[in-house]
């Protein structure tokens, strides 16, 4: 199997794996958002934001260290697993014990029991981090896809059933824990290695040194992405966080899917090309162009039909979430390409540079939280997005210092898809205000606008940028032999 075919196969199976996981969670969320009161939905959204932060600490960057490590022994795997198990148990027990204190500190005492029980899922997920990283290192995305499909199906069915039976926010807790249980069973089903009471000091030192900077970077990334959920919950209450999450969930899932596929497929590839700079840059250019060609129209199209998406997905419970979805979808278009910067820095063994940038951005984001937490959710979110756009050139420059890629070539590759996507967005905004669309129901309006948006985007790319369109299609089909020639 040649390299292009292998990458294409990995992309497909990684997409299936991540799609199954996210799709199951989204279906459950849609049902819950319609069945539950916004306040109930906001309670578990707060719990999930806290658990997500603890999972970052439990992983400790070890999973990425396993993928990046040039030589990997079974002792290394056992050592990494034992570290994750220890951290997972310590954090889960701490959350369960201090759940009352945490909820009182946040002034949301209703989450105490939910938080204590959900900590079980934290420990179970920690036990799956290392084998999942091992499968990713081996490019065994097919098995990971099967595992994701089965676990999402079972846990999703349980969550929806409990929601319809009136379980309230506990339906979400049950879905989360059952997903962790089934995932753990399946990820160990093929016995990637045998667990054991092994702690290799040298391996532990190497992995923790690499993982430490990556861990801190992920913590800071959380602070500049998901921490806003906790700020909204504490400052504005469970109802406000429910509205925010309804606006954020759809674009977040699409973004997570895209970034997870990127991380699965390209980080191992980048890591193996560190000593081949020209081939590394070629792979980067190709990855960025394919990503931009897909992500820009998807996210800007989502922004264009945000009112229809919210009404279809959440009904009256989603009132107020439309502008949130729109601005976050626009931000996601930028983040879809910026994600490669962090992936490259980690693959090149420079996670500390990503850490430096995260420190800079976290400082600005914290300032936004302090200045806008007593205003409105809209003002807080607008300031948050401005920080992301303003600091993007800094991250690009820091990555360029390591890889020395051509910024001009990247810009020229992305420009066709930026132009086509922006024209599509503006056209759909204009069409929505015409008499033909005003009285149309949301489902029909969304369907017609999707078709029109796809037509506008495709027509612009085909008419004005046909050569780049052919390149993207050949890349996706695995037929493109990339070169580093700078385009005119």
PyMOL commands that set and color helices and strands:
alter all, ss='L'
color gray80, all
select helices_A, chain A and resi 3-35+38-59+62-68+74-97+99-105+109-126+129-137+141-164+170-187+201-223+227-236+238-271+277-304+306-318+322-347+351-372+377-403+407-432+435-438+442-464+466-476
alter helices_A, ss='H'
color red, helices_A
deselect
rebuild
show_as cartoon
